[in-house]
Amino acid sequence: MQEILEKAKLIRLVVFDVDGVLTDGKLFFDETGREYKSFNAKDGHGIKMLRSSGVEAAIISGRKSASVSLRMSSLGVEHVYQGQEDKVAVLDELCHLLLLSRNQVAFVGDDLQDLPVMGRVKLGIAVADAHIAVRQHADWCTSLPGGCGAAREVCDLVMNAQGTLEPLTSEYLAARD
């Protein structure tokens, strides 16, 4: 675990896949074809805390969904790339835009299409219910499945490694007194 914490200390950007990572992977459609997704509030708060700690968050997803745009907007996530087949190209674009190297990036994925980008960043993370090949090739695996707090685990890991989790948590403790 110490090796993972050392890698997490260097992270300036955490990139999340959506379906199977920020959601449980289920896709719901109504009779008009409108798509619905369910997001975990704890994951959302973790992303907000991560951003307030100085680490950027981004989305790279193979699918397009208005609900993802709405959710990311509500969390203040500015870097949202949907409908992306080539996630590595988007990663390179993000790194260029944010003046970061791949060694400052973590990627969280769950399925085979995430493997190329996971292998090119400092910290490749799989959610607990990711495809077995993704778990085998990840640097670290969450204990919780996608859409059920896995993203919060990732945020907490990075903030803990960088020494920002305790101060942010203390703010909430102080506010209750």
PASEBA-1860 file (N, C-alpha, C; in nm, 3 decimals):
! residues 177
1> MQEILEKA> 0.082/-0.120/0.000/0.000/0.000/0.000/0.087/0.127/0.000 ~ 0.204/0.118/0.059/0.292/0.235/0.063/0.329/0.281/-0.078 ~ 0.351/0.186/-0.168/0.384/0.220/-0.307/0.268/0.296/-0.374 ~ 0.147/0.255/-0.344/0.028/0.322/-0.400/0.018/0.464/-0.344 ~ 0.040/0.480/-0.216/0.035/0.613/-0.156/0.143/0.704/-0.214 ~ 0.260/0.648/-0.242/0.367/0.728/-0.303/0.326/0.775/-0.442 ~ 0.263/0.687/-0.519/0.214/0.726/-0.652/0.104/0.831/-0.639 ~ 0.014/0.813/-0.543/-0.099/0.904/-0.525/-0.054/1.044/-0.484
9> KLIRLVVF> 0.061/1.054/-0.418/0.114/1.186/-0.379/0.139/1.275/-0.500 ~ 0.169/1.215/-0.613/0.207/1.289/-0.733/0.088/1.330/-0.819 ~ -0.030/1.281/-0.787/-0.147/1.299/-0.874/-0.201/1.441/-0.868 ~ -0.219/1.502/-0.986/-0.278/1.636/-0.999/-0.410/1.631/-1.074 ~ -0.440/1.514/-1.134/-0.563/1.495/-1.211/-0.611/1.352/-1.194 ~ -0.739/1.337/-1.158/-0.802/1.204/-1.154/-0.907/1.202/-1.263 ~ -0.894/1.105/-1.354/-0.986/1.090/-1.464/-1.074/0.968/-1.436 ~ -1.204/0.988/-1.448/-1.300/0.881/-1.422/-1.371/0.841/-1.551
17> DVDGVLTD> -1.387/0.711/-1.572/-1.484/0.661/-1.668/-1.620/0.683/-1.602 ~ -1.728/0.668/-1.674/-1.860/0.691/-1.615/-1.933/0.560/-1.588 ~ -1.979/0.493/-1.694/-2.060/0.372/-1.677/-1.977/0.261/-1.615 ~ -2.019/0.217/-1.498/-1.947/0.114/-1.425/-1.848/0.168/-1.324 ~ -1.824/0.299/-1.326/-1.733/0.363/-1.230/-1.811/0.464/-1.146 ~ -1.865/0.567/-1.211/-1.949/0.664/-1.139/-2.095/0.617/-1.131 ~ -2.128/0.516/-1.210/-2.259/0.451/-1.200/-2.234/0.302/-1.180 ~ -2.342/0.230/-1.152/-2.326/0.085/-1.135/-2.323/0.011/-1.268
25> GKLFFDET> -2.325/0.086/-1.377/-2.315/0.026/-1.509/-2.449/-0.005/-1.573 ~ -2.558/0.007/-1.498/-2.690/-0.019/-1.555/-2.733/0.102/-1.637 ~ -2.799/0.074/-1.749/-2.851/0.178/-1.835/-3.003/0.166/-1.837 ~ -3.071/0.275/-1.807/-3.216/0.278/-1.805/-3.266/0.368/-1.917 ~ -3.363/0.321/-1.994/-3.423/0.398/-2.102/-3.574/0.399/-2.085 ~ -3.636/0.515/-2.107/-3.782/0.518/-2.106/-3.831/0.488/-2.248 ~ -3.962/0.491/-2.266/-4.020/0.453/-2.396/-3.985/0.550/-2.509 ~ -3.936/0.669/-2.474/-3.896/0.764/-2.578/-3.747/0.754/-2.609
33> GREYKSFN> -3.677/0.668/-2.539/-3.534/0.652/-2.560/-3.449/0.739/-2.471 ~ -3.512/0.815/-2.381/-3.436/0.898/-2.288/-3.363/0.808/-2.189 ~ -3.236/0.839/-2.169/-3.150/0.758/-2.083/-3.145/0.817/-1.942 ~ -3.141/0.728/-1.843/-3.131/0.769/-1.703/-3.015/0.697/-1.639 ~ -2.944/0.767/-1.551/-2.833/0.708/-1.476/-2.849/0.743/-1.330 ~ -2.792/0.661/-1.245/-2.795/0.684/-1.102/-2.653/0.708/-1.053 ~ -2.632/0.822/-0.985/-2.501/0.857/-0.932/-2.505/0.853/-0.780 ~ -2.392/0.820/-0.719/-2.381/0.811/-0.574/-2.342/0.949/-0.517
41> AKDGHGIK> -2.419/0.996/-0.420/-2.393/1.128/-0.360/-2.256/1.133/-0.292 ~ -2.213/1.023/-0.230/-2.082/1.022/-0.165/-1.970/1.037/-0.267 ~ -1.985/0.974/-0.383/-1.887/0.991/-0.489/-1.881/1.138/-0.529 ~ -1.997/1.199/-0.545/-2.002/1.340/-0.584/-1.934/1.430/-0.482 ~ -1.960/1.406/-0.355/-1.896/1.490/-0.254/-1.745/1.466/-0.250 ~ -1.704/1.342/-0.273/-1.560/1.314/-0.281/-1.493/1.390/-0.393 ~ -1.560/1.398/-0.508/-1.505/1.472/-0.622/-1.497/1.620/-0.588 ~ -1.599/1.673/-0.522/-1.595/1.814/-0.481/-1.479/1.839/-0.384
49> MLRSSGVE> -1.461/1.750/-0.287/-1.350/1.765/-0.192/-1.216/1.755/-0.263 ~ -1.204/1.660/-0.354/-1.080/1.642/-0.430/-1.044/1.770/-0.502 ~ -1.142/1.829/-0.569/-1.119/1.953/-0.642/-1.081/2.067/-0.547 ~ -1.143/2.071/-0.431/-1.109/2.178/-0.335/-0.970/2.156/-0.275 ~ -0.919/2.034/-0.283/-0.784/2.007/-0.234/-0.677/2.046/-0.335 ~ -0.719/2.085/-0.456/-0.624/2.126/-0.557/-0.597/2.024/-0.666 ~ -0.668/1.911/-0.662/-0.652/1.808/-0.764/-0.771/1.818/-0.859 ~ -0.745/1.823/-0.989/-0.850/1.833/-1.089/-0.917/1.698/-1.108
57> AAIISGRK> -1.042/1.703/-1.152/-1.117/1.582/-1.189/-1.165/1.597/-1.332 ~ -1.170/1.485/-1.404/-1.217/1.487/-1.542/-1.292/1.358/-1.570 ~ -1.369/1.361/-1.677/-1.445/1.247/-1.724/-1.403/1.215/-1.866 ~ -1.378/1.088/-1.893/-1.362/1.040/-2.030/-1.452/0.917/-2.041 ~ -1.554/0.928/-2.124/-1.653/0.821/-2.139/-1.674/0.786/-2.286 ~ -1.696/0.661/-2.310/-1.725/0.616/-2.445/-1.866/0.649/-2.489 ~ -1.955/0.670/-2.394/-2.096/0.701/-2.425/-2.122/0.848/-2.404 ~ -2.231/0.896/-2.463/-2.277/1.034/-2.444/-2.409/1.030/-2.369
65> SASVSLRM> -2.423/1.117/-2.270/-2.545/1.124/-2.192/-2.564/1.262/-2.134 ~ -2.683/1.316/-2.151/-2.713/1.447/-2.094/-2.706/1.444/-1.942 ~ -2.741/1.330/-1.882/-2.737/1.321/-1.735/-2.594/1.333/-1.683 ~ -2.497/1.285/-1.758/-2.357/1.299/-1.717/-2.317/1.446/-1.721 ~ -2.356/1.515/-1.828/-2.326/1.659/-1.838/-2.386/1.735/-1.721 ~ -2.510/1.705/-1.688/-2.577/1.773/-1.576/-2.508/1.744/-1.443 ~ -2.476/1.618/-1.419/-2.413/1.580/-1.293/-2.275/1.642/-1.278 ~ -2.196/1.638/-1.383/-2.061/1.694/-1.375/-2.067/1.846/-1.359
73> SSLGVEHV> -2.163/1.910/-1.425/-2.180/2.054/-1.408/-2.213/2.088/-1.263 ~ -2.298/2.006/-1.201/-2.335/2.031/-1.061/-2.218/2.011/-0.966 ~ -2.119/1.932/-1.007/-2.000/1.908/-0.925/-1.886/2.004/-0.959 ~ -1.906/2.086/-1.060/-1.802/2.179/-1.102/-1.691/2.116/-1.185 ~ -1.716/1.996/-1.237/-1.615/1.929/-1.321/-1.623/1.989/-1.460 ~ -1.515/2.055/-1.501/-1.513/2.126/-1.628/-1.468/2.040/-1.746 ~ -1.391/1.939/-1.719/-1.332/1.859/-1.825/-1.412/1.730/-1.843 ~ -1.510/1.737/-1.932/-1.602/1.627/-1.955/-1.596/1.589/-2.103
81> YQGQEDKV> -1.544/1.472/-2.130/-1.529/1.422/-2.267/-1.616/1.298/-2.281 ~ -1.721/1.310/-2.359/-1.815/1.199/-2.381/-1.811/1.154/-2.526 ~ -1.853/1.030/-2.550/-1.855/0.976/-2.685/-1.715/0.955/-2.741 ~ -1.622/0.920/-2.653/-1.480/0.909/-2.691/-1.440/0.762/-2.709 ~ -1.403/0.728/-2.829/-1.352/0.593/-2.856/-1.205/0.581/-2.819 ~ -1.129/0.686/-2.846/-0.984/0.685/-2.820/-0.955/0.764/-2.693 ~ -0.961/0.695/-2.580/-0.942/0.762/-2.452/-0.798/0.809/-2.433 ~ -0.702/0.742/-2.496/-0.562/0.783/-2.483/-0.542/0.920/-2.549
89> AVLDELCH> -0.603/0.940/-2.665/-0.591/1.070/-2.732/-0.650/1.181/-2.646 ~ -0.761/1.152/-2.579/-0.823/1.252/-2.491/-0.734/1.277/-2.370 ~ -0.675/1.172/-2.315/-0.581/1.188/-2.204/-0.468/1.282/-2.244 ~ -0.412/1.260/-2.361/-0.302/1.346/-2.407/-0.349/1.490/-2.424 ~ -0.469/1.509/-2.475/-0.526/1.644/-2.490/-0.542/1.710/-2.353 ~ -0.593/1.635/-2.257/-0.610/1.688/-2.121/-0.477/1.726/-2.059 ~ -0.379/1.639/-2.071/-0.247/1.667/-2.015/-0.188/1.794/-2.078 ~ -0.204/1.808/-2.208/-0.154/1.928/-2.276/-0.228/2.052/-2.226
97> LLLLSRNQ> -0.360/2.043/-2.217/-0.442/2.156/-2.172/-0.407/2.200/-2.030 ~ -0.385/2.102/-1.941/-0.361/2.131/-1.800/-0.212/2.138/-1.765 ~ -0.127/2.127/-1.867/0.018/2.133/-1.848/0.067/2.027/-1.748 ~ 0.018/1.906/-1.766/0.055/1.794/-1.680/0.122/1.685/-1.761 ~ 0.200/1.602/-1.693/0.252/1.481/-1.756/0.161/1.364/-1.716 ~ 0.173/1.256/-1.788/0.094/1.137/-1.754/0.129/1.085/-1.614 ~ 0.248/1.118/-1.566/0.290/1.077/-1.432/0.220/1.154/-1.321 ~ 0.135/1.247/-1.358/0.058/1.323/-1.259/-0.091/1.289/-1.267
105> VAFVGDDL> -0.121/1.178/-1.336/-0.261/1.143/-1.363/-0.294/1.004/-1.308 ~ -0.415/0.995/-1.252/-0.475/0.866/-1.215/-0.596/0.846/-1.305 ~ -0.622/0.723/-1.343/-0.740/0.691/-1.422/-0.815/0.579/-1.352 ~ -0.948/0.594/-1.345/-1.033/0.493/-1.280/-1.123/0.432/-1.386 ~ -1.113/0.300/-1.403/-1.192/0.231/-1.505/-1.249/0.100/-1.456 ~ -1.324/0.038/-1.545/-1.390/-0.087/-1.508/-1.394/-0.192/-1.618 ~ -1.367/-0.155/-1.743/-1.382/-0.252/-1.850/-1.265/-0.245/-1.947 ~ -1.262/-0.338/-2.040/-1.147/-0.357/-2.127/-1.106/-0.232/-2.203
113> QDLPVMGR> -1.202/-0.152/-2.246/-1.168/-0.032/-2.323/-1.091/0.071/-2.238 ~ -1.087/0.051/-2.106/-1.013/0.140/-2.018/-0.865/0.101/-2.003 ~ -0.830/-0.021/-2.042/-0.693/-0.069/-2.024/-0.587/0.015/-2.094 ~ -0.608/0.058/-2.220/-0.501/0.137/-2.284/-0.466/0.264/-2.207 ~ -0.565/0.336/-2.157/-0.536/0.460/-2.085/-0.483/0.429/-1.944 ~ -0.535/0.324/-1.881/-0.486/0.288/-1.746/-0.337/0.257/-1.747 ~ -0.291/0.197/-1.853/-0.150/0.160/-1.862/-0.057/0.275/-1.893 ~ -0.112/0.391/-1.921/-0.030/0.506/-1.960/-0.025/0.616/-1.853
121> VKLGIAVA> -0.087/0.593/-1.740/-0.087/0.693/-1.633/-0.008/0.643/-1.513 ~ 0.019/0.731/-1.420/0.095/0.696/-1.300/0.022/0.596/-1.213 ~ -0.113/0.614/-1.203/-0.191/0.533/-1.112/-0.318/0.484/-1.182 ~ -0.317/0.360/-1.225/-0.432/0.297/-1.288/-0.515/0.226/-1.182 ~ -0.642/0.263/-1.173/-0.728/0.212/-1.066/-0.850/0.141/-1.126 ~ -0.883/0.027/-1.070/-1.003/-0.048/-1.110/-1.102/-0.048/-0.994 ~ -1.230/-0.038/-1.027/-1.331/-0.052/-0.923/-1.345/-0.200/-0.889 ~ -1.402/-0.228/-0.774/-1.406/-0.365/-0.722/-1.474/-0.464/-0.816
129> DAHIAVRQ> -1.575/-0.418/-0.889/-1.647/-0.509/-0.978/-1.605/-0.494/-1.124 ~ -1.485/-0.443/-1.146/-1.432/-0.429/-1.282/-1.409/-0.567/-1.343 ~ -1.399/-0.571/-1.474/-1.364/-0.694/-1.545/-1.233/-0.747/-1.487 ~ -1.220/-0.877/-1.480/-1.103/-0.939/-1.416/-0.971/-0.892/-1.477 ~ -0.965/-0.875/-1.609/-0.840/-0.829/-1.672/-0.805/-0.687/-1.627 ~ -0.906/-0.605/-1.606/-0.882/-0.468/-1.560/-0.828/-0.471/-1.417 ~ -0.888/-0.554/-1.333/-0.839/-0.565/-1.195/-0.695/-0.618/-1.192 ~ -0.666/-0.714/-1.278/-0.531/-0.773/-1.280/-0.424/-0.673/-1.325
137> HADWCTSL> -0.460/-0.579/-1.411/-0.362/-0.485/-1.464/-0.364/-0.349/-1.394 ~ -0.451/-0.334/-1.296/-0.458/-0.208/-1.222/-0.348/-0.201/-1.117 ~ -0.307/-0.080/-1.086/-0.213/-0.060/-0.975/-0.284/-0.082/-0.842 ~ -0.412/-0.045/-0.839/-0.490/-0.053/-0.714/-0.636/-0.078/-0.749 ~ -0.706/-0.150/-0.663/-0.849/-0.177/-0.680/-0.924/-0.124/-0.559 ~ -1.037/-0.061/-0.583/-1.121/-0.014/-0.473/-1.186/-0.134/-0.405 ~ -1.234/-0.116/-0.284/-1.307/-0.223/-0.216/-1.456/-0.217/-0.249 ~ -1.502/-0.101/-0.300/-1.642/-0.083/-0.334/-1.662/-0.089/-0.484
145> PGGCGAAR> -1.779/-0.136/-0.528/-1.805/-0.141/-0.672/-1.839/-0.004/-0.730 ~ -1.835/0.003/-0.862/-1.869/0.125/-0.932/-2.010/0.171/-0.899 ~ -2.025/0.303/-0.881/-2.155/0.362/-0.849/-2.196/0.346/-0.705 ~ -2.111/0.286/-0.625/-2.145/0.257/-0.484/-2.038/0.308/-0.388 ~ -1.970/0.415/-0.425/-1.869/0.473/-0.337/-1.726/0.450/-0.381 ~ -1.705/0.383/-0.494/-1.569/0.357/-0.541/-1.496/0.487/-0.573 ~ -1.564/0.581/-0.637/-1.499/0.708/-0.671/-1.460/0.784/-0.544 ~ -1.542/0.776/-0.442/-1.508/0.842/-0.315/-1.383/0.779/-0.255
153> EVCDLVMN> -1.371/0.647/-0.264/-1.251/0.579/-0.216/-1.126/0.633/-0.286 ~ -1.138/0.652/-0.417/-1.025/0.703/-0.494/-0.990/0.844/-0.449 ~ -1.090/0.928/-0.436/-1.067/1.066/-0.392/-1.001/1.068/-0.254 ~ -1.054/0.987/-0.163/-0.997/0.980/-0.028/-0.853/0.930/-0.030 ~ -0.824/0.831/-0.115/-0.688/0.779/-0.128/-0.592/0.890/-0.169 ~ -0.628/0.963/-0.272/-0.539/1.069/-0.322/-0.523/1.179/-0.217 ~ -0.634/1.222/-0.158/-0.625/1.329/-0.057/-0.547/1.283/0.066 ~ -0.566/1.159/0.108/-0.492/1.106/0.222/-0.342/1.105/0.192
161> AQGTLEPL> -0.306/1.058/0.074/-0.164/1.052/0.036/-0.102/1.191/0.032 ~ -0.180/1.291/-0.005/-0.129/1.426/-0.018/-0.147/1.510/0.109 ~ -0.202/1.448/0.213/-0.216/1.517/0.341/-0.328/1.619/0.345 ~ -0.423/1.611/0.253/-0.532/1.709/0.249/-0.664/1.654/0.302 ~ -0.675/1.523/0.318/-0.803/1.465/0.364/-0.835/1.506/0.507 ~ -0.738/1.495/0.596/-0.764/1.526/0.738/-0.802/1.672/0.757 ~ -0.732/1.767/0.697/-0.774/1.907/0.713/-0.915/1.934/0.659 ~ -0.948/1.874/0.546/-1.083/1.893/0.492/-1.189/1.830/0.583
169> TSEYLAAR> -1.158/1.714/0.636/-1.249/1.647/0.730/-1.264/1.729/0.857 ~ -1.154/1.788/0.903/-1.157/1.869/1.025/-1.251/1.988/1.012 ~ -1.261/2.045/0.892/-1.353/2.157/0.870/-1.497/2.116/0.904 ~ -1.534/1.996/0.866/-1.670/1.948/0.895/-1.688/1.920/1.043 ~ -1.583/1.868/1.106/-1.590/1.842/1.250/-1.600/1.972/1.329 ~ -1.524/2.073/1.287/-1.527/2.203/1.355/-1.664/2.269/1.338 ~ -1.728/2.248/1.225/-1.857/2.311/1.200/-1.969/2.253/1.287 ~ -1.948/2.135/1.342/-2.053/2.074/1.426/-2.045/2.123/1.569
177> D> -1.933/2.182/1.608/-1.915/2.230/1.747/-1.982/2.363/1.770
END
